[in-house]
Amino acid sequence: RQRAMCETVFSTIKRTLGDAVRARTWYGEFRELVLMCAVHNIKQSLKQ
């Protein structure tokens, strides 16, 4: 059940924000993923 919820969130993030990481360095990739998650969380909080 938890995995299904997690996969749903990943799928939503990929559909809305894109499925590719464009940064080249490890730090850049990490920062991009953190920002994607932050944007997803903000969008979810505004929906409710």
C-alpha positions as CSV (number, residue, x, y, z in Angstrom):
1,R,0.0,0.0,0.0
2,Q,2.8,2.4,0.8
3,R,4.6,1.6,-2.4
4,A,1.5,2.3,-4.4
5,M,1.2,5.7,-2.8
6,C,4.8,6.5,-3.5
7,E,4.6,5.4,-7.1
8,T,1.6,7.6,-7.6
9,V,3.4,10.6,-6.3
10,F,6.4,9.9,-8.6
11,S,4.1,9.5,-11.5
12,T,2.4,12.8,-10.8
13,I,5.7,14.6,-10.5
14,K,7.0,13.1,-13.8
15,R,3.7,14.0,-15.7
16,T,3.6,17.6,-14.4
17,L,7.2,18.6,-14.1
18,G,8.9,16.4,-16.7
19,D,10.8,13.1,-16.3
20,A,14.3,14.3,-17.1
21,V,16.9,15.9,-14.9
22,R,18.8,18.5,-16.8
23,A,21.7,19.2,-14.4
24,R,25.1,17.7,-15.0
25,T,26.7,17.7,-11.6
26,W,25.6,15.6,-8.6
27,Y,24.7,18.7,-6.6
28,G,22.8,20.2,-9.5
29,E,20.7,17.0,-9.9
30,F,20.0,16.9,-6.1
31,R,18.9,20.5,-6.1
32,E,16.7,20.0,-9.1
33,L,15.0,17.0,-7.5
34,V,14.5,18.8,-4.2
35,L,12.9,21.7,-6.0
36,M,10.6,19.4,-8.0
37,C,9.4,17.9,-4.7
38,A,8.9,21.3,-3.1
39,V,6.9,22.5,-6.1
40,H,4.8,19.3,-5.9
41,N,4.1,19.8,-2.2
42,I,3.1,23.4,-2.7
43,K,0.7,22.5,-5.5
44,Q,-0.8,19.8,-3.3
45,S,-1.2,22.2,-0.4
46,L,-2.9,24.8,-2.6
47,K,-5.4,22.2,-4.0
48,Q,-6.9,21.5,-0.5
